[in-house]
């Protein structure tokens, strides 16, 4: 979940879903198509991780961000 004000994660849930190998342009396009259901996707090539960011609940804000408003 992302904060509506600063757009940083409110909480982090880590799961190992599947091992993905992208070896062709078609594999990459399929990955991009699946990633479009998320608000934001980041790929960490060095650590081999993919981060999916979603706005689950509209209006979710860090307490620190509320104080800044």
N, C-alpha and C positions, 0 to 999 in steps of 0.2 A: 504494500500500500504506500502511496506517495502522499506527502503533505500537500494540501491545496495551495499553501502560501509559498513555501520554499522549494517544493517539488523534490524533496529528499525523502528516503524511505522512513516510514513510521515504525515498521518492524521488518524483520528479515526471517524468512522461512527457507531453509535449504533442504533440497531433496535431490537425490540422484535418480533421474528418470530413465534415461537411456544414453548409451554412448553413441554419439553422432560422428560420422565421418563424411567430410565433404571432399570429394575427389574429382568432381566435374562441375561444369557450369549448371547442369540440370539439378544436381544435388543442392547447390547453393540457392537456386531459384525455389526449389521445394522448401528449403529451410526458411527463406524469406516469406513465402506464402503462409507457412504455419505460424510464423512470428507476428503476423499482422493482427492477431486476436489480442495482443498485449498493447498497453499504452506506449511502452518503450522497451527496447531490447538493446543490451550492450554485450559485446563479445570481448572477453579477456583472453587474447591469443596466448600470452606468456604462460598463464596458469591453466589454460584449457577449460575455462568456465564461461557459461552463458548466463546472463542475468536478465530476468523478465520483470518489468515493473508494471503494476496495475493500480488504477484508482478503483478500489472496491466499494468504498462508501463515499458519496459526495459530501464534502464538508469536513473531512477528516483533517485535523490540523494539530501540529505539535503544540504543547502548552506554552513553550517558549515563543512560538510564532504568534500566539494569541496575545501575549504580553506586548509584543512589538506593534500590534495593530492599535 
